[in-house]
């Protein structure tokens, strides 16, 4: 009896098409729980600094579970940039912009890609737009520090210094970048 049941289940799975209820149940059972998804995202962010390849793997796994999560796309963009995969980073940043064009995180990651390809003024324009869309002092300071880094790369030390000072006023306890 047990063998027949196993055989019947196997035949059902093999013959079921991708849109069948059996396949849908199978996909759903493999989907991470909300806590597992949060853990994947956190782990990907943690590995981003020192192990971008591992971060990329974890973020890709999380993205399969939740394809429209902007934070996962953000990790994907930064991991691809860390690995020197500019074209792939650009693709992921474009997905972010397609999903939520005016979201500050989408604008910041698009700025990262522009910075990576040397389009400093375009990156700064995106950050200026993002700055106008955030509310908290922490978010504003982060954008100012990002803009300061780009100004330095563009050889505009005075502008970078001014931006850092503005960030310090917003977050006096934050260290200098």
VOBA-1610 file (N, C-alpha, C; in pm, whole numbers, padded with zeros to 5 digits, always signed):
BEGIN
Unk+00083-00119+00000Unk+00000+00000+00000Unk+00087+00125+00000Unk+00187+00127+00087Unk+00276+00242+00098Unk+00350+00269-00034Unk+00392+00162-00101Unk+00463+00176-00227Unk+00370+00234-00333Unk+00245+00190-00337Unk+00149+00244-00434Unk+00125+00392-00414Unk+00113+00432-00289Unk+00091+00573-00259Unk+00211+00658-00302Unk+00331+00610-00272Unk+00452+00680-00313Unk+00461+00687-00465Unk+00431+00577-00532Unk+00434+00572-00677Unk+00330+00667-00737Unk+00211+00668-00681Unk+00105+00758-00730Unk+00145+00904-00713Unk+00205+00936-00599Unk+00250+01074-00575Unk+00361+01112-00671Unk+00454+01022-00694Unk+00564+01047-00787Unk+00511+01071-00927Unk+00418+00987-00972Unk+00359+01003-01106Unk+00287+01136-01116Unk+00215+01174-01012Unk+00144+01302-01013Unk+00241+01418-01024Unk+00351+01413-00949Unk+00449+01521-00955Unk+00519+01528-01090Unk+00552+01411-01147Unk+00621+01408-01274Unk+00532+01457-01387Unk+00406+01419-01385Unk+00316+01456-01494Unk+00251+01592-01476Unk+00261+01647-01358Unk+00197+01777-01332Unk+00272+01887-01405Unk+00200+01974-01469Unk+00261+02088-01537Unk+00298+02196-01436Unk+00371+02301-01480Unk+00416+02405-01389Unk+00301+02484-01324Unk+00184+02485-01387Unk+00072+02562-01332Unk-00023+02475-01250Unk+00010+02349-01232Unk-00081+02260-01161Unk-00085+02292-01012Unk-00196+02256-00947Unk-00206+02278-00802Unk-00098+02203-00724Unk-00056+02086-00776Unk+00048+02010-00708Unk+00179+02089-00710Unk+00214+02143-00824Unk+00337+02223-00836Unk+00327+02349-00751Unk+00210+02409-00746Unk+00192+02529-00664Unk+00216+02498-00517Unk+00162+02384-00472Unk+00184+02342-00332Unk+00331+02315-00307Unk+00397+02251-00403Unk+00539+02221-00389Unk+00620+02350-00377Unk+00591+02448-00465Unk+00663+02577-00459Unk+00638+02647-00326Unk+00514+02644-00280Unk+00478+02710-00155Unk+00549+02645-00037Unk+00563+02515-00040Unk+00629+02446+00071Unk+00779+02478+00075Unk+00836+02515-00036Unk+00978+02550-00041Unk+01004+02697-00010Unk+00900+02777-00008Unk+00914+02920+00019Unk+00953+02942+00164Unk+01054+03029+00188Unk+01093+03053+00327Unk+00982+03124+00405Unk+00979+03100+00533Unk+00884+03169+00621Unk+00926+03316+00627Unk+00838+03403+00675Unk+00878+03544+00689Unk+01005+03561+00774Unk+01019+03483+00879Unk+01138+03493+00963Unk+01263+03446+00888Unk+01249+03337+00812Unk+01361+03287+00733Unk+01401+03389+00627Unk+01303+03454+00566Unk+01331+03558+00468Unk+01407+03673+00532Unk+01361+03718+00649Unk+01428+03826+00722Unk+01571+03785+00757Unk+01589+03662+00799Unk+01724+03612+00833Unk+01813+03609+00709Unk+01760+03566+00596Unk+01838+03564+00471Unk+01884+03705+00434Unk+01791+03799+00445Unk+01822+03937+00411Unk+01929+03993+00505Unk+01914+03967+00635Unk+02011+04014+00733Unk+02148+03952+00708Unk+02151+03823+00681Unk+02277+03754+00656Unk+02344+03807+00528Unk+02265+03830+00426Unk+02321+03885+00301Unk+02384+04022+00327Unk+02315+04105+00404Unk+02369+04238+00438Unk+02497+04225+00519Unk+02502+04129+00610Unk+02620+04108+00693Unk+02740+04067+00609Unk+02721+03979+00515Unk+02832+03930+00433Unk+02875+04027+00323Unk+02796+04128+00300Unk+02822+04220+00189Unk+02962+04282+00196Unk+03004+04323+00312Unk+03132+04393+00328Unk+03252+04305+00296Unk+03257+04185+00353Unk+03377+04102+00342Unk+03365+03983+00246Unk+03243+03939+00223Unk+03220+03825+00135Unk+03106+03854+00038Unk+03130+03945-00058Unk+03021+03984-00149Unk+02965+03868-00231Unk+03047+03769-00260Unk+02998+03655-00337Unk+02894+03577-00255Unk+02921+03558-00128Unk+02825+03489-00040Unk+02700+03575-00022Unk+02719+03706-00008Unk+02604+03797+00004Unk+02517+03787-00120Unk+02581+03780-00236Unk+02508+03769-00362Unk+02425+03640-00366Unk+02483+03531-00322Unk+02412+03403-00320Unk+02291+03409-00227Unk+02309+03463-00108Unk+02199+03474-00012Unk+02090+03569-00062Unk+02132+03681-00120Unk+02035+03778-00171Unk+01956+03719-00288Unk+02022+03644-00374Unk+01952+03581-00486Unk+01850+03479-00435Unk+01886+03407-00331Unk+01793+03311-00270Unk+01673+03385-00210Unk+01699+03495-00142Unk+01590+03574-00084Unk+01503+03635-00194Unk+01565+03677-00302Unk+01489+03738-00411Unk+01393+03639-00475Unk+01434+03513-00485Unk+01343+03412-00540Unk+01218+03398-00452Unk+01237+03416-00322Unk+01124+03406-00230Unk+01036+03531-00233Unk+01099+03646-00251Unk+01026+03773-00247Unk+01080+03863-00359Unk+01031+03844-00481Unk+01091+03909-00598Unk+01079+04062-00603Unk+00994+04123-00524Unk+00977+04269-00533Unk+01031+04345-00413Unk+01120+04286-00336Unk+01173+04350-00217Unk+01290+04443-00255Unk+01273+04572-00233Unk+01376+04670-00271Unk+01506+04650-00195Unk+01498+04613-00068Unk+01621+04594+00009Unk+01706+04481-00048Unk+01641+04376-00097Unk+01715+04266-00159Unk+01782+04315-00288Unk+01709+04391-00369Unk+01770+04447-00490Unk+01889+04535-00454Unk+01876+04612-00346Unk+01984+04698-00302Unk+02109+04616-00270Unk+02090+04505-00200Unk+02203+04418-00168Unk+02262+04359-00296Unk+02177+04319-00389Unk+02225+04265-00516Unk+02309+04368-00591Unk+02263+04492-00597Unk+02339+04596-00666Unk+02476+04612-00601Unk+02478+04627-00469Unk+02605+04650-00399Unk+02698+04530-00409Unk+02644+04408-00405Unk+02728+04289-00417Unk+02789+04280-00558Unk+02708+04305-00659Unk+02760+04303-00796Unk+02867+04410-00815Unk+02845+04528-00759Unk+02947+04633-00769Unk+03075+04591-00698Unk+03063+04531-00581Unk+03181+04486-00507Unk+03259+04380-00584Unk+03190+04303-00664Unk+03254+04199-00744Unk+03298+04250-00882Unk+03274+04379-00907Unk+03314+04437-01036Unk+03220+04403-01150Unk+03102+04356-01120Unk+03005+04316-01222Unk+02909+04433-01248Unk+02962+04535-01315Unk+02889+04660-01334Unk+02760+04640-01414Unk+02766+04564-01521Unk+02648+04545-01606Unk+02534+04479-01527Unk+02568+04381-01445Unk+02465+04314-01365Unk+02412+04407-01257Unk+02500+04486-01197Unk+02457+04584-01096Unk+02362+04684-01160Unk+02394+04726-01280Unk+02310+04822-01351Unk+02171+04762-01378Unk+02169+04634-01416Unk+02042+04566-01441Unk+01955+04562-01315Unk+02018+04529-01202Unk+01943+04522-01076Unk+01894+04661-01032Unk+01978+04762-01052Unk+01938+04900-01018Unk+01821+04944-01106Unk+01824+04904-01231Unk+01713+04938-01320Unk+01584+04871-01275Unk+01594+04748-01227Unk+01476+04680-01174Unk+01419+04758-01056Unk+01507+04808-00972Unk+01463+04887-00857Unk+01387+05011-00904Unk+01444+05079-01003Unk+01378+05199-01056Unk+01246+05164-01124Unk+01241+05050-01191Unk+01117+05008-01254Unk+01009+04977-01150Unk+01051+04916-01038Unk+00955+04882-00933Unk+00904+05006-00860Unk+00997+05091-00819Unk+00961+05211-00741Unk+01055+05324-00782Unk+01017+05393-00886Unk+01101+05495-00950Unk+01150+05602-00853Unk+01064+05649-00768Unk+01100+05764-00685Unk+01138+05726-00543Unk+01156+05599-00516Unk+01195+05557-00382Unk+01342+05594-00358Unk+01373+05651-00243Unk+01512+05693-00215Unk+01614+05580-00231Unk+01579+05459-00190Unk+01673+05348-00202Unk+01703+05316-00348Unk+01602+05323-00433Unk+01622+05300-00576Unk+01715+05407-00633Unk+01693+05530-00593Unk+01776+05641-00642Unk+01921+05629-00593Unk+01938+05586-00468Unk+02072+05570-00414Unk+02150+05460-00485Unk+02085+05348-00513Unk+02157+05240-00581Unk+02186+05277-00726Unk+02096+05349-00790Unk+02125+05398-00926Unk+02244+05493-00922Unk+02253+05573-00817Unk+02368+05663-00800Unk+02497+05584-00782Unk+02490+05473-00708Unk+02608+05387-00692Unk+02660+05337-00826Unk+02567+05297-00912Unk+02607+05246-01044Unk+02669+05359-01126Unk+02605+05475-01123Unk+02662+05589-01198Unk+02800+05626-01146Unk+02816+05621-01015Unk+02947+05648-00956Unk+03050+05547-01006Unk+03012+05421-01012Unk+03103+05314-01054Unk+03150+05332-01199Unk+03066+05393-01281Unk+03106+05412-01422Unk+03158+05553-01449Unk+03177+05629-01340Unk+03239+05761-01354Unk+03145+05874-01391Unk+03016+05853-01384Unk+02918+05959-01413Unk+02882+06029-01281Unk+02978+06106-01232Unk+02963+06165-01098Unk+02849+06266-01090Unk+02834+06349-01191Unk+02726+06449-01185Unk+02588+06383-01190Unk+02575+06278-01269Unk+02449+06204-01273Unk+02420+06137-01140Unk+02523+06084-01077Unk+02507+06022-00945Unk+02463+06126-00843Unk+02524+06243-00847Unk+02487+06349-00752Unk+02345+06397-00774Unk+02302+06403-00900Unk+02163+06444-00929Unk+02065+06343-00869Unk+02095+06215-00881Unk+02008+06112-00822Unk+02005+06125-00670Unk+02121+06150-00609Unk+02126+06164-00464Unk+02051+06289-00418Unk+02060+06395-00496Unk+01986+06517-00463Unk+01835+06488-00461Unk+01791+06411-00558Unk+01649+06372-00563Unk+01614+06284-00443Unk+01700+06188-00410Unk+01676+06100-00295Unk+01673+06180-00165Unk+01761+06278-00152Unk+01768+06358-00030Unk+01635+06428-00002Unk+01571+06476-00107Unk+01442+06543-00091Unk+01328+06449-00055Unk+01352+06320-00061Unk+01246+06222-00036Unk+01259+06149+00099Unk+01368+06175+00171Unk+01385+06108+00301Unk+01348+06205+00412Unk+01317+06148+00528Unk+01269+06231+00639Unk+01362+06233+00760Unk+01424+06120+00792Unk+01499+06113+00917Unk+01639+06174+00902Unk+01692+06225+01010Unk+01829+06278+01005Unk+01931+06172+00965Unk+01910+06047+01008Unk+02003+05939+00971Unk+02005+05918+00820Unk+01887+05915+00759Unk+01879+05896+00614Unk+01943+06013+00540Unk+01915+06133+00586Unk+01972+06251+00522Unk+02125+06252+00535Unk+02175+06219+00654Unk+02320+06215+00676Unk+02386+06110+00588Unk+02323+05994+00574Unk+02379+05888+00489Unk+02391+05935+00344Unk+02289+06004+00296Unk+02294+06054+00158Unk+02400+06162+00143Unk+02410+06250+00242Unk+02513+06354+00236Unk+02654+06293+00235Unk+02675+06190+00316Unk+02806+06123+00318Unk+02835+06053+00186Unk+02732+05994+00127Unk+02749+05930-00003Unk+02785+06035-00109Unk+02716+06147-00104Unk+02746+06256-00199Unk+02886+06311-00177Unk+02929+06319-00052Unk+03065+06368-00022Unk+03169+06274-00083Unk+03146+06144-00072Unk+03239+06048-00130Unk+03250+06067-00281Unk+03137+06091-00345Unk+03137+06111-00490Unk+03207+06243-00525Unk+03181+06346-00447Unk+03247+06475-00472Unk+03399+06460-00462Unk+03445+06382-00366Unk+03590+06357-00353Unk+03643+06286-00478Unk+03571+06184-00523Unk+03614+06111-00643Unk+03619+06203-00764Unk+03530+06302-00766Unk+03526+06397-00878Unk+03629+06507-00863Unk+03704+06504-00751Unk+03808+06604-00729Unk+03756+06735-00671Unk+03641+06733-00613Unk+03580+06853-00555Unk+03585+06845-00402Unk+03703+06864-00350Unk+03728+06848-00207Unk+03648+06948-00123Unk+03637+07072-00167Unk+03563+07173-00090Unk+03415+07136-00078Unk+03357+07089-00185Unk+03217+07047-00182Unk+03200+06925-00091Unk+03295+06833-00098Unk+03288+06714-00013Unk+03294+06755+00134Unk+03383+06845+00168Unk+03397+06890+00306Unk+03267+06957+00355Unk+03207+07039+00270Unk+03082+07106+00306Unk+02971+07004+00334Unk+02962+06902+00250Unk+02860+06798+00269Unk+02883+06719+00398Unk+03007+06692+00429Unk+03039+06620+00553Unk+02999+06704+00674Unk+03024+06832+00667Unk+02985+06920+00777Unk+02833+06924+00795Unk+02761+06926+00683Unk+02614+06922+00691Unk+02567+06792+00755Unk+02631+06681+00718Unk+02595+06551+00776Unk+02623+06549+00926Unk+02734+06608+00965Unk+02769+06614+01109Unk+02667+06694+01189Unk+02615+06799+01128Unk+02513+06880+01198Unk+02387+06797+01222Unk+02355+06713+01126Unk+02236+06627+01140Unk+02261+06513+01240Unk+02380+06460+01239Unk+02415+06345+01323Unk+02551+06371+01388Unk+02557+06455+01490Unk+02685+06494+01549Unk+02768+06377+01603Unk+02706+06268+01642Unk+02781+06157+01698Unk+02837+06063+01591Unk+02799+06082+01465Unk+02846+05994+01357Unk+02992+06023+01326Unk+03072+05918+01300Unk+03213+05938+01263Unk+03227+05992+01122Unk+03339+06056+01097Unk+03368+06110+00965Unk+03396+05996+00868Unk+03340+06003+00745Unk+03362+05893+00648Unk+03505+05890+00597
//
